[in-house]
Amino acid sequence: MASEADSWRDDDDEDEAEQLPCPACGQWVYEETEKCPHCGDWINPRSRAAKSKPWVWMTALVLVVILILLAVHGF
């Protein structure tokens, strides 16, 4: 039979599993949190995608095109 202290520790383990760092400030927040209580930044997949830098994607695309051209021309 588990003691009250053991069940309290189990609850803490579950809470930690449901937390993740805020992408803006790095403070731990619950997964369901929509807005970080520490920095006020919105936390959702769309806002993370919107913050991605377009030059990174363009550079990756250019490299892929170059690799395809090299493969087609037999270099």
N, C-alpha and C positions, 0 to 999 in steps of 0.2 A: 504494500500500500504506500503510495507516494505521499510525502509530507507536503505541507503548505509551501515551504521554502522551495522544494523541488518543482512544484507546479509553477511557482513564480519565476524560477529560472527558465523553465520551458517557454513561458510566455515571452520572456525577453529574447530568446533565440528566434522565435517566430517574428517578433517586431524587427529584429535586425535583418531578417531575410526579406522583409517588405520595404526596405529602405534603399535608396540609391543616392549618389552625389548629385547635387544641382549642377547642370552643365555650365552655369555662369559663375557661381561662387565656390562650388565644391563642398558646401555644407550638406550634411545628410538630411534627406527629406523622405517622406513616405511616397511610394510609387504612385498612389492615387492623387498626390498633391498636384494641383493645377498651377499654383503660383508659389514660388519660394518665399517662405516667411522671413528669410534672412536678407535676401537682396531684392526681392520683389519681382524677379524675372519670371516670365511664364514658362512652365515646364510642360511641354507636349512634343510629340514627334514632329509636328509641322513646324514649330518654332525652331527646332534643332536643324531641320532640313533647310529652312530659310536662312539660317546663319552660316551654312556651309559656304566656303569660298568658291566662287565660280571658276577662278583661275586654276584651281586644283583639278576640277573636272575637265576643263579645256586642255590642260597639259596632258592628262591621262588619255584623252581622246586623240590628241595629236600623236602621242607615242604609239597608240594602238594602230592608227592609220599608217604610220611609218613602218611598223613591224609587218603589217599586211602587205604593203607595197614591196618591202624587201623580200618577203616570202614568195610573192607572185613573180618577181623578176629573177628569182634564183640566186640571190646574194648570200 
